[in-house]
Structures are given as structure tokens and as C-alpha cells.
């Protein structure tokens, strides 16, 4: 005889089995997502800090060059105002101009090297944080969308860009 209690127990057992099966099945299904690479890069706090450090170094070098340029202008003015050309003033001008050109070249090279160094540090750290995120969230794939054909279509529900920015900034801050 089938009683109401037996039916309830049977329904509970079937629902439990179905829930367990669904849970087990979904555990094996890898997640897939994509990020908008430029947004993650631009939203990364370390990038902002390194960019600020770079600009400080570049501006400091620029101020030195500006100061040398003013000295050159003053020497040109002095040469133009002299009734008789003074070889010592012309020699100082030539030496100052040579110093200016040499420093300008050196500073441009130093700025480029510093930019490359900072970019490499940022990308190395960012890549590690993104790998950590993908592993911790059990993603099988995280595609990068950069507008160059690496991702033709992405369902907006798979866009994890904002989560990735939050994660990489928390990791960077040691959280």
C-alpha cells in the first residue's frame, strides 16, 4: 500500500538524487569567460602607479632639459648683444649645446628603457594575477578580447572584465 508518507519520501529521495546529479554534472563543466584586455590593463592599480612614477621621472628630466635650453637662449642673447664676438662666450654656447643634445638623447633612451621595464613588470604581475583568478574560479578558458579578431563573439554574460579588475587590484594590494 502506497501512503502519502511513502510518496513524500520517494519524492524527497528523487529530488535529492536529481540535485546531487546536477551538482556533480556541473562540477565537471568548465567555465569559460572573456575579458576586455585594455580595460583590465587600464584598470590595474599597479599600472596607474607605475605610470605615475614614469611621468615623474620623465618630467624631472624634462625640467633639466628646459633649464639647459634657457641657458642656451641666454648665451645666444649674450652673443647677439656683444659688440665684438667673444670666443669664450661662443665656446661656452657650443659646450652647453653639446651637453643639451647629449642629455636629450640620453634622457630619451632612459625614458624608453624605463617604460619597457615598467611595462614588463606590470604585464608579468597582471598575467600571474589573471592565472590565479582563472584557477580559483575553475575557468577552463578565459579569452582576451582586444578587437583584433581573437574573439569574434562573446555573450555578455561571460564578460568577467570587472571581476578580473577587482581581483587583480585586490591581489596587488595584498588582500
C-alpha positions as CSV (number, residue, x, y, z in Angstrom):
1,X,0.0,0.0,0.0
2,X,1.3,3.4,-1.0
3,X,0.8,6.0,1.6
4,X,1.2,9.7,1.4
5,X,4.3,9.5,3.6
6,X,5.9,6.9,1.2
7,X,5.2,9.2,-1.8
8,X,6.7,12.2,0.1
9,X,9.8,10.1,1.0
10,X,10.1,8.9,-2.6
11,X,9.8,12.5,-4.0
12,X,12.5,13.7,-1.5
13,X,14.8,10.9,-2.5
14,X,14.3,11.5,-6.2
15,X,14.8,15.3,-5.8
16,X,17.9,14.7,-3.7
17,X,19.3,12.3,-6.3
18,X,18.5,14.8,-9.1
19,X,20.1,17.7,-7.2
20,X,23.2,15.6,-6.5
21,X,23.4,14.5,-10.1
22,X,23.0,18.1,-11.3
23,X,25.7,19.3,-8.9
24,X,28.1,16.6,-9.9
25,X,27.5,17.2,-13.6
26,X,28.0,21.0,-13.2
27,X,31.3,20.4,-11.3
28,X,32.8,18.8,-14.4
29,X,31.6,21.6,-16.7
30,X,34.5,24.0,-17.2
31,X,33.7,27.7,-17.1
32,X,34.5,30.0,-20.0
33,X,34.8,33.7,-19.9
34,X,36.4,36.6,-21.6
35,X,37.9,39.9,-20.6
36,X,38.4,43.2,-22.4
37,X,42.2,43.3,-22.2
38,X,42.6,47.1,-22.5
39,X,40.0,47.7,-19.7
40,X,41.8,45.2,-17.3
41,X,45.2,46.8,-18.1
42,X,44.0,50.3,-17.7
43,X,42.1,49.4,-14.5
44,X,45.1,47.8,-12.9
45,X,46.3,49.9,-9.9
46,X,49.9,48.8,-10.4
47,X,49.8,50.2,-14.0
48,X,48.5,53.5,-12.7
49,X,51.3,53.7,-10.0
50,X,54.0,52.8,-12.5
51,X,52.6,55.3,-15.0
52,X,52.8,58.0,-12.3
53,X,56.4,57.0,-11.4
54,X,57.3,57.1,-15.1
55,X,55.8,60.6,-15.6
56,X,57.7,61.9,-12.5
57,X,61.0,60.7,-13.9
58,X,60.2,62.0,-17.4
59,X,59.1,65.4,-16.0
60,X,62.2,65.7,-13.9
61,X,64.4,65.0,-16.9
62,X,62.3,67.5,-18.9
63,X,62.9,70.2,-16.3
64,X,66.6,69.7,-16.6
65,X,66.4,70.0,-20.4
66,X,64.3,73.1,-20.1
67,X,66.8,74.6,-17.7
68,X,69.6,73.9,-20.2
69,X,67.5,75.3,-23.0
70,X,67.1,78.6,-21.1
71,X,70.9,78.7,-20.5
72,X,71.4,78.3,-24.3
73,X,68.9,81.1,-25.0
74,X,70.7,83.4,-22.5
75,X,74.0,82.6,-24.2
76,X,72.6,83.3,-27.6
77,X,71.2,86.6,-26.3
78,X,74.6,87.4,-24.8
79,X,76.4,86.6,-28.1
80,X,73.9,88.8,-30.1
81,X,74.4,91.7,-27.6
82,X,78.2,91.6,-27.7
83,X,79.7,94.2,-30.0
84,X,82.8,92.2,-30.5
85,X,82.4,88.4,-30.7
86,X,83.9,86.8,-27.6
87,X,85.3,83.4,-28.3
88,X,84.9,82.3,-24.7
89,X,81.1,83.0,-24.9
90,X,80.8,81.2,-28.2
91,X,82.8,78.3,-26.7
92,X,80.5,78.2,-23.7
93,X,77.5,78.2,-26.0
94,X,78.9,75.3,-28.1
95,X,79.7,73.3,-25.0
96,X,76.2,73.9,-23.5
97,X,74.6,73.0,-26.8
98,X,76.6,69.8,-26.9
99,X,75.6,69.0,-23.3
100,X,72.0,69.7,-24.1
101,X,72.0,67.4,-27.2
102,X,73.7,64.6,-25.3
103,X,71.4,64.8,-22.3
104,X,68.3,64.9,-24.5
105,X,69.5,61.8,-26.3
106,X,70.3,60.0,-23.0
107,X,67.0,61.0,-21.4
108,X,65.0,59.8,-24.4
109,X,66.8,56.4,-24.2
110,X,66.4,56.3,-20.4
111,X,62.7,57.1,-20.7
112,X,62.2,54.4,-23.3
113,X,64.1,51.8,-21.2
114,X,62.1,52.8,-18.1
115,X,58.8,52.5,-20.0
116,X,59.8,49.0,-21.2
117,X,60.9,48.0,-17.7
118,X,57.6,49.1,-16.1
119,X,55.5,47.6,-18.9
120,X,57.3,44.2,-18.3
121,X,56.8,44.4,-14.6
122,X,53.1,45.3,-15.0
123,X,52.4,42.5,-17.6
124,X,54.2,39.9,-15.5
125,X,52.3,40.7,-12.4
126,X,49.0,41.1,-14.2
127,X,49.4,37.8,-16.0
128,X,50.1,36.0,-12.8
129,X,47.0,37.5,-11.1
130,X,44.8,36.6,-14.0
131,X,46.1,33.0,-14.0
132,X,45.4,32.9,-10.2
133,X,41.8,34.2,-10.8
134,X,41.1,31.7,-13.6
135,X,42.3,28.8,-11.4
136,X,40.5,29.9,-8.3
137,X,37.2,30.3,-10.2
138,X,37.7,27.0,-12.1
139,X,37.8,28.5,-15.6
140,X,38.9,26.3,-18.4
141,X,39.3,29.2,-20.7
142,X,39.5,33.0,-20.4
143,X,39.7,34.7,-23.7
144,X,41.1,38.1,-24.3
145,X,39.1,40.5,-26.4
146,X,41.2,43.2,-27.9
147,X,39.4,43.9,-31.1
148,X,42.0,42.1,-33.3
149,X,39.9,39.1,-34.0
150,X,41.0,37.0,-31.0
151,X,37.3,36.8,-30.0
152,X,34.7,37.1,-32.7
153,X,31.7,36.9,-30.4
154,X,31.2,36.8,-26.7
155,X,27.9,36.5,-24.8
156,X,27.9,39.5,-22.4
157,X,27.1,37.1,-19.5
158,X,30.6,35.6,-20.0
159,X,32.3,39.0,-19.7
160,X,34.4,38.8,-16.5
161,X,36.4,42.0,-17.1
162,X,35.1,43.9,-14.0
163,X,35.6,40.8,-11.7
164,X,39.1,40.5,-13.1
165,X,39.9,44.2,-12.4
166,X,38.7,43.8,-8.9
167,X,40.7,40.6,-8.4
168,X,44.0,41.9,-9.8
169,X,43.7,45.1,-7.7
170,X,42.9,43.1,-4.5
171,X,45.9,40.8,-5.2
172,X,48.1,43.8,-5.8
173,X,47.1,45.4,-2.5
174,X,47.8,42.1,-0.7
175,X,44.2,41.2,0.0
